[in-house]
Every structure is written in structure tokens, then in C-alpha cells.
Amino acid sequence: MVSTNALSCCGSRGLVAAGRPRVGQFKGAVRSALLPGRITQLRAAAEDSVQQDAASQIAQNAQEIAQNIELAQKSASKRLQRRRQQLTYQASAIAATTGVGALAILATYYKFVYHMGGSSDAAAAAAFPWADMAGTLALVVGGVVGMEMWARWAHKALWHDFQPGWALHKSHHEPRIGPFEANDVYAIMNAVPAIALCLYGFLTPTMTGSLCFGAGLGITLFGIAYMFVHDGLVHKRFPTGPIAELPYMKRVTVAHKLHHSEKYNGVPWGLFLGPQELEAIGAGPELDRLVEELEARSGAPSRK
């Protein structure tokens, strides 16, 4: 006789087995009902994410474009401002050179006409003061060379080591604002003795006057050459044309830039003989190397 417990167990198993298909059907129905909505949610989330990424990328690109436009505008404005400054200084340089040069030529002519008493006949021509003329020419050369030596000494002793002098000269070692700088005062200061010597020599019909006149002209010529080479060629304050291609001018340019780098404690202190100063302290190979780099950048053939 089968026990009651056995019958109960069999009945329970039957009920569980019978209920399994119903549970599976229920889960399937729930999954079928929820899956489309979940897919829709995931799709919407993905689209939102893509849109956000696209909007972020567009905003970033727009910001970069705006920054590039701003940088381009600033660069163009700086170039325009620099060009205006160059034109201003160039006009000043040309006007000063033309005016001083014409005045020097006229002064030289009238000085010796004055020596001749204003006459142009054969007797006066025979009495032309050739010795005075020779003395004047000698002092012109002496004035040019002497100014290079003076500039070398004054540059170090008065403009760098002497604090009041450095107060003006330091503007030349800092970024320049505008076409002029405080250091330009030294050009005016050097013009004072040149004008004084020329005026005294013009009014004094003696050998002493001729020598003073020549010295004043030499200082003047040095000042004009210094302005074109130092201000124009080296520091690009105005365009100087073909003189930039002269081999020795390239050495002068590089030598003066080494002065500004202070690599050799300020040497060279002079300008036109700056390369010789560097060679004297054993920096000639460095000068040669930098000149070759300059020529390589400009596409010019190397010259030693």
C-alpha cells in the first residue's frame, strides 16, 4: 500500500513541473514587453551622447578658430605698428643724413672759398690752401677711427659700468616701444662736439681751424654710418637694402648681437671693429659659426 507521504511528494512534483512552462511564459512576456522600451532608451541615450560630443567638438573648434583669428589680428597689428615705426625712423634718418650731408658739403666748399678771399682767379687758385685741405682730410679719417675707439671705451665705461649712463642706455637692451628710445639721446650728445668743431673750423682760417673742421666732419660721418649700420642693419629699425649682403657687414651684425647676448661679458664694445675684438679674445670660431648660420638661413653662400 502506497503511503500518504509518497502520494503527496508525487503530487508536488507534478504541480511544479506543470508550473514551469507558465513561469517561462511569464518571463518571456515580461521580456517582450520591456525590451522595446529598453532599446528605445538606449538608442535615445546614445543619440544624446553623440549630440553632446558633437556639440562639444563644435564648441572647441569654434573656440580654437576664434583664438587663431585673434592671434592673427594681433600679429597683423604688430607688423603694421612695426612697419610704421620703421618708416618713421627711416624718414628721420634720411632727413638727418640729407640735411647734415648737404650742410657739410656746403660748409667745406665755402670754408675754402673763404680761405681764398672769395676770388676764383688764377692768383687765388695758386694760393689755395692745399696744406689745410690735407689736414682737413687727415682729420676726417682720424675722426672716424677715433670715434670707433671712443665708442668702444664709452660704451663700456660710461654706458654700462656708470650707473647714470646705464639709466639711458638700458633702453637699448630692452624691448623698444615706439620708433625711438632713451638711448637715442647719445646721438644728440655726440652731435654737439661735432657741430662745435665744424663751426670753429669754418670760422677760423688757420691750420688749427682746418684740423678742427676735419675732426668735426669725421665725427659726423661716423655718426651717419653708425646710424645706418647699428640702428638699421643690426637692429632692423629701418631697411638698409643691399649693405646687409656685404660679407663684412654680416660679421659686424653677428658680433654686435653677441654683445647683446653678453656671452663674452659684453665684448665686443665697439661696432665696426667688433669682429676684431672677438678674435682678440679667442671667440673668432664662434663668430665664424654664427655667420655661417646666418648665411644658411638667408640662403647666401658661405664666405670665410
Secondary structure, DSSP 4 states (H G I P E B T S, - for coil): ---HHHHHHHHHHHHHHHHHHHHHHHHHHHHHHHHHHHHHHHHHHHHHHHHHHHHHHHHHHHHHHHHHHHHHHHHHHHHHHHHHHHHHHHHHHHHHHHHHHHHHHHHHHHHHHHHTTT--SHHHHHT--HHHHHHHHHHHHHHHHHHHHHHHHHHHHTTTSSHHHHHHHGGGGS---SS--GGGHHHHHHHHHHHHHHHHHHH--SHHHHHHHHHHHHHHHHHHHHIIIIIIIIT-SS--GGGGGSHHHHHHHHHHHHHHHTTTTT----STTHHHHHHHTT-HHHHHHHHHHHHHHHTPPP--
